[in-house]
Amino acid sequence: MESIVVTGDLILLSAEDRVKFYVQVCEAMHLDVRTRPLQYFEQIDRNGKHSLILYALRNASVQLSHHHGLSVSLSKPEIQQDVVIFTATVTDMPGRTDSAVGAQSLKGLSGKDYADAIMAAQTKAKRRAILDFVGSGLLDESEIEGMNGAPVEMKSDLIDSYVPPPPAPVPSSAPAVEVSEVIDPGLHDPLDEKLSPSIFNPNPPFEIQPPPPTEKAAKQYYGNKMTDPGNTAFSVNSASVSTFESPAVSQTESQTMDQITARLNTYRRDVLQRGGMRPAKGLGIAAKWEKFRARKVAEKTVEEYAKLLSELDAVLAKSGDVGVVAFIEKEIA
């Protein structure tokens, strides 16, 4: 979510963060998320740059009008050079007003098409006026028409399975207990240094280092702390690897996953764009990436993500950006 604050670009969000952002926007605007009042649109500008837009559907303006107690009045249709224009004025209960214009071309239309164009202009004026009045900053779905790009499907199961963060705990009247934590430099894990170079270098392929299997190897990894007989922080059974446990391993895996995610995000943001990936009908570029990633990392383990990164690095080294795009398209076909 930090990418929105820094750049304002929604295209940087993962599928999970898009759902989170979607739900939070709905809650902030008092919209019922179950009715799917908003939609994502992946736009491609004339320079080929991709951006993600969140826009309002019809029921969004209906819900906003009801929540804020708005009334809408329309001017008489004005036709200028084969264009019909309506002006919608929105008024709330205290009497504050705002207005917006909706226009539609009538050139070459007749009969039902002519009537539909007039109604579309009327509807556009009402929705734009309501969205502007509440300060949503969102485009109406009629304003998306004609843009180069495609809507991004919001899967129902992702929204339905979203769990909002728990509310902040209520401060208790009991005095706070002051806790101090001292980090012992002797607990530095050399495993971090072994992992970090391969994260950013595609050659050799990325590999996950296993924990040391013996006490001797563990001493080499964790230093003199292992030789201190009075130290019980570590326990090694040379007969069984599974009994060796170290707090540093889980922390290192977390750091490793962060580094892998950063590399994969570079593929999603930059390589796919340079390689010329284009959205398909009902499936944007970001959705293609998520479909590819879901097939490759079904269990979502660090090993699966590392293997995926190694595959992409190998394809990139051999065939370049275009080869990566062709590889992904083949996998999701």
Secondary structure, DSSP 4 states (H G I P E B T S, - for coil): -HHHHHH--GGG--HHHHHHHHHHHHHHTT--GGG--EEEEEEE-TT--EEEEEEE-HHHHHHHHHHHT-EEEEPPPEEETTEEEEEEEEE-TT--EEEEEEEEE-TT--HHHHHHHHHHHHHHHHHHHHHHHTT--PEEHHHHTT-SEEEE---HHHHHT--PPPPPPPPPSSPPPP------GGG--THHHHHHHHHH--SSPP-PPPPP-SHHHHHHHHGGGGG-TT--S-B--TT-GGG-B-HHHHHHHHHHHHHHHHHHHHIIIIIHHHTT---BTTB-HHHHHHHHHHHH-SS--HHHHHHHHHHHHHHHHHHHHHHHHHHHHHHH-
